[in-house]
Amino acid sequence: MEPTTSPPPAGAPAGEGRRAAGQHRQSRAGRNLPAAVGIGLLLGGLVLGTLYGWPPSFAVLVTVAMLLAVWELTVAVGAHAAHPPRVPLVVGTAVVLLMAYRGGPEALAVAFALTVVVIILWRLTGPVEGAVIDLAAAVWIAAYVPLLAAFALLLLAQPDGSDRVVVFILTTVCSDIGGYAAGVAFGRHPMARGISPKKTWEGFAGSAILCVLGGSLSAHLLVGAQWWEGAVIGAAVVVAATLGDLAESMVKRDLGIKDLGRLLPGHGGMMDRVDSLVVTAPVVYLLLTLFVGG
C-alpha cells in the first residue's frame, strides 16, 4: 500500500499540505534524495577522474576520505565512555594506506601492526582509568577503517588497478541503489528491526539482483572475468555490503546518533557513505585475485 498523507486542517496555509507531503516522502525514503543523487554523481565523477586521470591521485582521495571517517568515529565514541588517542590513529591511517599502495600486502600488515603498537604506547602516557575501553575503541577504528580500506589500494596497485577499483565500487554501489529502490517501492519486512528498521528483505532482494548483474557485467567487460565469476563477486558483495550497513547502524544506534557526520548532504558523514565500501573491499580483492590473478 502506497504511503498517503492527510489533508491539512481547515484554515491552514495552502503550502502546509505540500510541505507535509514533502516531509512524508523524505521520511519514507530515509534521506534527502535530490541532495543524495547530486553528491553521489559528484563523488562518482571525482572517483573516475582520479582513477583514469592519474591513479595515484585516487590513493590520495581514499586517504583523505578515510582520515575524515576516522576523525568522525573518534569524535562519536569520544562523546561517550571511550576516548581513543587521535594522533596515532590519524597518522597510522595515512601510513597504513600509503604502505598498502606502495608495498603490497606484506607492507600493509607491518604498517597496521606498528599502528597498534604506537596506539598502545601512546595510551600508556595517560591515566589508568578507562585504558581498556580506549585501546579497544582505537584498535577497532584502525581495523574497521584504514585496514579494510587499504584493500581498495591493493586493487589499485595492480596493472589493471583502475578497472578493478571500478568493478569494486560499481558493484557495491549497485547494492546501495538496488536496496534503496526496492526498499522504498516494496519494502514491508524488516531484516533487523532493532538495528535498522528501514532495511528490508525486499530491499535486500533488489540489492542482490542489481549486484549480480553489475558484478557480472563489470568484471567480464573490465577485467576479463567469466560471467559466472562476476556473478559470484556480485553475490558476495551484496552480503558484505549489507553486513557493513547493519554494522554501522548498530554502532550509531548504540551511540544514540542518526549519522556520524554532516559532511555530505543526503548521505551524512564520510563514514556513513563508505560503511559498505570498506567491508566489501577485501571481499572483491580476494575474489578478483582468485579469478583473474594479481
C-alpha positions as a Python dict, from the first residue, in 0.01 Angstrom:
ca = {
    (1, 'M'): (0, 0, 0),
    (2, 'E'): (145, 335, -102),
    (3, 'P'): (202, 593, 174),
    (4, 'T'): (-63, 859, 196),
    (5, 'T'): (-80, 1197, 362),
    (6, 'S'): (-369, 1354, 548),
    (7, 'P'): (-520, 1678, 416),
    (8, 'P'): (-419, 1995, 601),
    (9, 'P'): (-659, 2113, 869),
    (10, 'A'): (-919, 2371, 781),
    (11, 'G'): (-776, 2720, 768),
    (12, 'A'): (-419, 2600, 729),
    (13, 'P'): (-199, 2781, 473),
    (14, 'A'): (-212, 2632, 127),
    (15, 'G'): (156, 2538, 133),
    (16, 'E'): (132, 2345, 459),
    (17, 'G'): (-11, 2036, 294),
    (18, 'R'): (262, 2036, 30),
    (19, 'R'): (531, 2072, 296),
    (20, 'A'): (381, 1788, 498),
    (21, 'A'): (368, 1568, 187),
    (22, 'G'): (728, 1651, 106),
    (23, 'Q'): (838, 1569, 459),
    (24, 'H'): (650, 1241, 443),
    (25, 'R'): (817, 1144, 115),
    (26, 'Q'): (1156, 1227, 255),
    (27, 'S'): (1097, 1020, 569),
    (28, 'R'): (974, 730, 355),
    (29, 'A'): (1295, 745, 150),
    (30, 'G'): (1506, 796, 459),
    (31, 'R'): (1719, 1066, 301),
    (32, 'N'): (1713, 1388, 100),
    (33, 'L'): (1701, 1224, -243),
    (34, 'P'): (1800, 1524, -466),
    (35, 'A'): (2095, 1605, -243),
    (36, 'A'): (2195, 1238, -222),
    (37, 'V'): (2186, 1199, -601),
    (38, 'G'): (2380, 1520, -658),
    (39, 'I'): (2652, 1431, -408),
    (40, 'G'): (2665, 1076, -545),
    (41, 'L'): (2720, 1199, -901),
    (42, 'L'): (2985, 1445, -784),
    (43, 'L'): (3172, 1173, -595),
    (44, 'G'): (3139, 935, -889),
    (45, 'G'): (3291, 1190, -1125),
    (46, 'L'): (3573, 1257, -881),
    (47, 'V'): (3648, 887, -847),
    (48, 'L'): (3652, 825, -1224),
    (49, 'G'): (3855, 1138, -1289),
    (50, 'T'): (4127, 1037, -1044),
    (51, 'L'): (4129, 670, -1146),
    (52, 'Y'): (4172, 733, -1517),
    (53, 'G'): (4344, 1070, -1500),
    (54, 'W'): (4629, 993, -1259),
    (55, 'P'): (4573, 679, -1045),
    (56, 'P'): (4796, 793, -754),
    (57, 'S'): (4551, 1080, -702),
    (58, 'F'): (4283, 820, -627),
    (59, 'A'): (4506, 689, -349),
    (60, 'V'): (4523, 1043, -212),
    (61, 'L'): (4143, 1072, -239),
    (62, 'V'): (4096, 747, -45),
    (63, 'T'): (4342, 861, 220),
    (64, 'V'): (4161, 1192, 272),
    (65, 'A'): (3825, 1016, 289),
    (66, 'M'): (3950, 763, 544),
    (67, 'L'): (4111, 1033, 758),
    (68, 'L'): (3773, 1208, 771),
    (69, 'A'): (3599, 879, 855),
    (70, 'V'): (3846, 804, 1135),
    (71, 'W'): (3802, 1152, 1277),
    (72, 'E'): (3421, 1114, 1271),
    (73, 'L'): (3441, 784, 1458),
    (74, 'T'): (3682, 915, 1722),
    (75, 'V'): (3455, 1215, 1784),
    (76, 'A'): (3145, 994, 1801),
    (77, 'V'): (3287, 745, 2051),
    (78, 'G'): (3466, 1024, 2236),
    (79, 'A'): (3128, 1172, 2325),
    (80, 'H'): (3068, 857, 2530),
    (81, 'A'): (3290, 645, 2754),
    (82, 'A'): (3577, 574, 2513),
    (83, 'H'): (3849, 824, 2426),
    (84, 'P'): (4076, 664, 2163),
    (85, 'P'): (4404, 852, 2105),
    (86, 'R'): (4351, 1053, 1787),
    (87, 'V'): (4709, 1138, 1686),
    (88, 'P'): (4836, 780, 1637),
    (89, 'L'): (4506, 686, 1471),
    (90, 'V'): (4526, 968, 1218),
    (91, 'V'): (4897, 917, 1146),
    (92, 'G'): (4855, 540, 1138),
    (93, 'T'): (4567, 567, 890),
    (94, 'A'): (4782, 760, 643),
    (95, 'V'): (5078, 523, 688),
    (96, 'V'): (4868, 206, 651),
    (97, 'L'): (4711, 328, 327),
    (98, 'L'): (5040, 453, 183),
    (99, 'M'): (5220, 128, 261),
    (100, 'A'): (4939, -79, 111),
    (101, 'Y'): (4961, 113, -216),
    (102, 'R'): (5339, 125, -234),
    (103, 'G'): (5440, -201, -66),
    (104, 'G'): (5159, -453, -106),
    (105, 'P'): (5000, -690, 146),
    (106, 'E'): (5317, -752, 350),
    (107, 'A'): (5382, -381, 399),
    (108, 'L'): (5014, -334, 489),
    (109, 'A'): (5038, -599, 763),
    (110, 'V'): (5353, -446, 910),
    (111, 'A'): (5210, -92, 900),
    (112, 'F'): (4891, -198, 1075),
    (113, 'A'): (5084, -388, 1344),
    (114, 'L'): (5306, -85, 1408),
    (115, 'T'): (4999, 138, 1427),
    (116, 'V'): (4854, -82, 1701),
    (117, 'V'): (5186, -78, 1889),
    (118, 'V'): (5207, 302, 1872),
    (119, 'I'): (4845, 333, 1988),
    (120, 'I'): (4924, 119, 2292),
    (121, 'L'): (5243, 312, 2373),
    (122, 'W'): (5064, 644, 2330),
    (123, 'R'): (4786, 541, 2567),
    (124, 'L'): (5041, 436, 2831),
    (125, 'T'): (5111, 805, 2889),
    (126, 'G'): (4751, 863, 3002),
    (127, 'P'): (4560, 771, 3318),
    (128, 'V'): (4498, 408, 3406),
    (129, 'E'): (4123, 455, 3428),
    (130, 'G'): (3948, 374, 3101),
    (131, 'A'): (4261, 234, 2934),
    (132, 'V'): (4099, -90, 2820),
    (133, 'I'): (3798, 73, 2655),
    (134, 'D'): (4016, 344, 2497),
    (135, 'L'): (4253, 87, 2347),
    (136, 'A'): (3968, -137, 2232),
    (137, 'A'): (3798, 155, 2056),
    (138, 'A'): (4124, 270, 1894),
    (139, 'V'): (4221, -74, 1762),
    (140, 'W'): (3865, -129, 1639),
    (141, 'I'): (3871, 200, 1447),
    (142, 'A'): (4214, 120, 1299),
    (143, 'A'): (4091, -220, 1180),
    (144, 'Y'): (3749, -100, 1067),
    (145, 'V'): (3862, 195, 855),
    (146, 'P'): (4223, 206, 727),
    (147, 'L'): (4291, -169, 735),
    (148, 'L'): (3979, -261, 537),
    (149, 'A'): (4003, 41, 306),
    (150, 'A'): (4364, -49, 226),
    (151, 'F'): (4237, -339, 14),
    (152, 'A'): (4098, -84, -231),
    (153, 'L'): (4453, 45, -277),
    (154, 'L'): (4583, -309, -314),
    (155, 'L'): (4337, -336, -603),
    (156, 'L'): (4461, -6, -744),
    (157, 'A'): (4825, -121, -732),
    (158, 'Q'): (4756, -398, -986),
    (159, 'P'): (4848, -337, -1354),
    (160, 'D'): (4477, -305, -1435),
    (161, 'G'): (4409, -145, -1100),
    (162, 'S'): (4178, 133, -1215),
    (163, 'D'): (3946, -119, -1379),
    (164, 'R'): (3950, -342, -1071),
    (165, 'V'): (3858, -49, -850),
    (166, 'V'): (3568, 37, -1081),
    (167, 'V'): (3440, -322, -1052),
    (168, 'F'): (3464, -294, -673),
    (169, 'I'): (3291, 44, -643),
    (170, 'L'): (3031, -13, -913),
    (171, 'T'): (2918, -345, -768),
    (172, 'T'): (2897, -201, -418),
    (173, 'V'): (2700, 100, -540),
    (174, 'C'): (2463, -142, -714),
    (175, 'S'): (2386, -286, -371),
    (176, 'D'): (2302, 60, -238),
    (177, 'I'): (2090, 161, -537),
    (178, 'G'): (1908, -171, -571),
    (179, 'G'): (1835, -189, -200),
    (180, 'Y'): (1718, 171, -184),
    (181, 'A'): (1487, 146, -485),
    (182, 'A'): (1335, -190, -394),
    (183, 'G'): (1310, -97, -27),
    (184, 'V'): (1120, 225, -95),
    (185, 'A'): (891, 64, -354),
    (186, 'F'): (824, -277, -200),
    (187, 'G'): (980, -285, 149),
    (188, 'R'): (748, -450, 402),
    (189, 'H'): (952, -696, 608),
    (190, 'P'): (1243, -555, 815),
    (191, 'M'): (1567, -751, 821),
    (192, 'A'): (1681, -628, 1162),
    (193, 'R'): (1415, -405, 1316),
    (194, 'G'): (1619, -334, 1627),
    (195, 'I'): (1923, -218, 1428),
    (196, 'S'): (1795, -64, 1104),
    (197, 'P'): (1414, -50, 1071),
    (198, 'K'): (1425, 80, 712),
    (199, 'K'): (1637, -211, 581),
    (200, 'T'): (1401, -479, 447),
    (201, 'W'): (1422, -822, 287),
    (202, 'E'): (1261, -678, -25),
    (203, 'G'): (1539, -419, -40),
    (204, 'F'): (1797, -695, 5),
    (205, 'A'): (1644, -880, -292),
    (206, 'G'): (1675, -565, -503),
    (207, 'S'): (2037, -528, -393),
    (208, 'A'): (2111, -890, -482),
    (209, 'I'): (1961, -867, -832),
    (210, 'L'): (2142, -546, -923),
    (211, 'C'): (2469, -659, -762),
    (212, 'V'): (2479, -986, -954),
    (213, 'L'): (2405, -805, -1280),
    (214, 'G'): (2653, -526, -1211),
    (215, 'G'): (2924, -763, -1094),
    (216, 'S'): (2880, -998, -1387),
    (217, 'L'): (2891, -722, -1649),
    (218, 'S'): (3167, -508, -1499),
    (219, 'A'): (3401, -795, -1407),
    (220, 'H'): (3364, -953, -1751),
    (221, 'L'): (3397, -633, -1955),
    (222, 'L'): (3666, -458, -1749),
    (223, 'V'): (3897, -729, -1614),
    (224, 'G'): (3816, -1031, -1831),
    (225, 'A'): (3649, -1246, -1566),
    (226, 'Q'): (3396, -1510, -1669),
    (227, 'W'): (3030, -1414, -1645),
    (228, 'W'): (2970, -1654, -1359),
    (229, 'E'): (3276, -1525, -1174),
    (230, 'G'): (3138, -1173, -1189),
    (231, 'A'): (2805, -1304, -1062),
    (232, 'V'): (2982, -1467, -766),
    (233, 'I'): (3154, -1137, -692),
    (234, 'G'): (2817, -961, -703),
    (235, 'A'): (2659, -1216, -469),
    (236, 'A'): (2946, -1185, -222),
    (237, 'V'): (2935, -805, -239),
    (238, 'V'): (2564, -784, -155),
    (239, 'V'): (2618, -991, 159),
    (240, 'A'): (2927, -793, 266),
    (241, 'A'): (2770, -455, 186),
    (242, 'T'): (2454, -538, 380),
    (243, 'L'): (2656, -653, 679),
    (244, 'G'): (2861, -334, 656),
    (245, 'D'): (2546, -119, 659),
    (246, 'L'): (2400, -310, 952),
    (247, 'A'): (2726, -296, 1147),
    (248, 'E'): (2745, 82, 1116),
    (249, 'S'): (2374, 114, 1201),
    (250, 'M'): (2436, -91, 1515),
    (251, 'V'): (2724, 136, 1615),
    (252, 'K'): (2516, 451, 1559),
    (253, 'R'): (2220, 307, 1749),
    (254, 'D'): (2448, 217, 2039),
    (255, 'L'): (2589, 572, 2037),
    (256, 'G'): (2240, 721, 2008),
    (257, 'I'): (2306, 917, 1687),
    (258, 'K'): (2146, 919, 1342),
    (259, 'D'): (2457, 999, 1135),
    (260, 'L'): (2827, 1007, 1214),
    (261, 'G'): (2863, 1346, 1047),
    (262, 'R'): (2706, 1610, 824),
    (263, 'L'): (2976, 1648, 562),
    (264, 'L'): (2776, 1503, 271),
    (265, 'P'): (2416, 1631, 236),
    (266, 'G'): (2176, 1343, 182),
    (267, 'H'): (2435, 1090, 298),
    (268, 'G'): (2551, 1206, 643),
    (269, 'G'): (2918, 1190, 723),
    (270, 'M'): (3203, 1033, 528),
    (271, 'M'): (3178, 712, 732),
    (272, 'D'): (2807, 695, 652),
    (273, 'R'): (2899, 694, 283),
    (274, 'V'): (3183, 441, 292),
    (275, 'D'): (3049, 196, 551),
    (276, 'S'): (2967, -73, 294),
    (277, 'L'): (3268, 7, 73),
    (278, 'V'): (3528, -63, 341),
    (279, 'V'): (3370, -402, 414),
    (280, 'T'): (3341, -509, 50),
    (281, 'A'): (3697, -404, -47),
    (282, 'P'): (3874, -714, 93),
    (283, 'V'): (3600, -939, -47),
    (284, 'V'): (3642, -806, -401),
    (285, 'Y'): (4022, -810, -369),
    (286, 'L'): (4018, -1176, -266),
    (287, 'L'): (3777, -1287, -538),
    (288, 'L'): (3942, -1091, -819),
    (289, 'T'): (4281, -1230, -715),
    (290, 'L'): (4133, -1580, -716),
    (291, 'F'): (3953, -1546, -1051),
    (292, 'V'): (4184, -1327, -1263),
    (293, 'G'): (4513, -1331, -1071),
    (294, 'G'): (4716, -1049, -927),
}
